[in-house]
Every structure is written in C-alpha cells, then in structure tokens.
Amino acid sequence: MGLGNRATLYAFWLSSCSWRVRAGLQFKGIPFDEENVDIVREKRHLTEQFRTINPAQKVPALVIDGTTIIESMAILQYLEDTRPEPTLMPNTPLLRARMREICETIVSGIQPLQNVGLRSRLGSKEQFQSFTKYWTERGLQTVEDQLKSTSGHYCVGDQITMADLCLVPQVYNAINRFNLDLKQHPTIHKLFENLLKEDIFLKTHPENIKHRMIKNVE
C-alpha cells in the first residue's frame, strides 16, 4: 500500500486505544476502513487468524503503507513521522515533553488498569470495578495537576496534540464504565466537554461507530 491509499484499522468500537488511532487518522485526513474486532462477546482478538495480524492479540492494529503497525502510540507516532501536517506535536522540546508526560500517565497509568482482560484475574465484577475505579481516580488526579500548567484551549496550549487523543477516550471510559464524577477535576472536565465538540471526536465517537456498524449490517 503506497502513501495516499486507504488504510485498514482493526479496532473495537468501544476500545479507548482504538479511538485514539481513529481520531488520529481523522485529524490527519487519512482515508481508512475500519474492521471491527469484537474483544468482548466474540473475543475475535484471541483467534489465530487475528494473531497473524497482531501477535499481541489486542486492538488496534493499522495496515498502512504496505505494513502493519500495532500499539496505539506507535501508530500515532508513525502517522506523525510520515504525514507531519497537520501536526499532533507541540513546537518546542519542553512542550513535547509535557505532552508525553500526559500521554504516559494515561496510556501507562490508567488505560491498562481499565482493561477488560483484567476482570477474569480480579475475582468478582465488584472487585474489578473497585480496583479500576481507584486507579483511574488516582491517574486522573495526576493528569489534572499536569494540565494546570500546560492547558490552554487544549491539553497543551491551543493546538490539538496526542495528549488530547489520549485524554478523551480515557475520560469517556471513566464516566461511562466507572461512573466517575469529573466535578473534582475541573480542568479535565472543561477540556473534555470542549474536545467532544471537535470534529475529530464527533466523527470518531464510539456511539457513532456503533451506529455505523449496525447500519452496515442492516
């Protein structure tokens, strides 16, 4: 697949990692088709067929430029390196470092502890909910503190960056899956509400993807 041809995103409609990449593709204006990989009911990610696409048997995976890239942040960095405009990176080394701090807090400190794969390892549903809610709350408090010194209209100043692509899906999960109240995180709350109105998040929102899937089946 050469530059400019349609990419294929293997994703699950409700996956926060998938939403990051979906939003990145939308932001960059990269044509793509989305192949749904049900990781909850069908557990399609655990099939040998999908393992040939992603040896880690997780979503997302992106087929682009004649190759397959896995892990959402690696995918976003590849898109930035190969298609630098419009950029998802701040314009100074310090601001890029601040962006990565926010991304790492979310990607390493919150998202893995929300993963549905943990549920079978943590006993009851209630135990999983309690465990995940606690660590999500701690992670969001860290992000709230970080954003106090970096945010403008977006997470880092007044341009959309990878930090915004990480923030929105994780906050959406926190609200909808774990009933977290954002009132105690006013900076996150304000940014989240504003970002949801942006075209890249409206068009890639999980509910819109789900609706599109149902419509395609019909």
Phi, psi and omega in degrees: 000124181268171177301135178099339177282163183289136175270166174237123179256117173271117191207167171243136190303328184261359182288128179293323178296320178296320181296322177306310184290318178304315179293323178296318177296319178296315181299319182280351181070034182267120178296134179207156171249145181250127177256116183287130176240101183288113182260002184251298183272307183279337183051045183296335180295340183269002180282156177294329178299316180286333179298331177290338177273314180224106181302335179283349180055049177224164170252153004266168168222139182238124173264117185204144177055034176078014180216170179243130179241136179243167183074121190301319183287326175295321178296312181298321179293322178297316179299320179293319182289325184266338181222072190292346179239133355289148187275149174253015184240139173296167190262007175230153179303320182294316180293327176294323176295318178297320177300315181293327175301314180295314179302313182295320178301318181283310187289323182262329188259342181242303188304313182299332182273359171259355188298130181298338179294341179284338188302319182290346182259357186240028176075235186281166176299322181295319178296317178298315181298316181295314179300310185291320180297319180299311184286330174295317179298316179297317180295318180294327177294322176298314179298319178303315179295320178297317185292336180301332182254354184243335193282148168233241173288335179235188184299319179236097180069219188244028173228148176289133179228181177302332180299320179292323179293333176277321186295308188302308181299323183287322177292321176302315177299315183300320181285312190275332181259332187235007173054037178285140180267118183278357182299332179276359176233073189297325180292313177300316182302312182296314180297316182300313180297320179289319182293326179298341179273350179287145184304320185293332179269329175297312185286339183249008181301138181308321181294325177290323177294318179298315179299319179295320178298314180297318180296321180293324179293321179292000000 
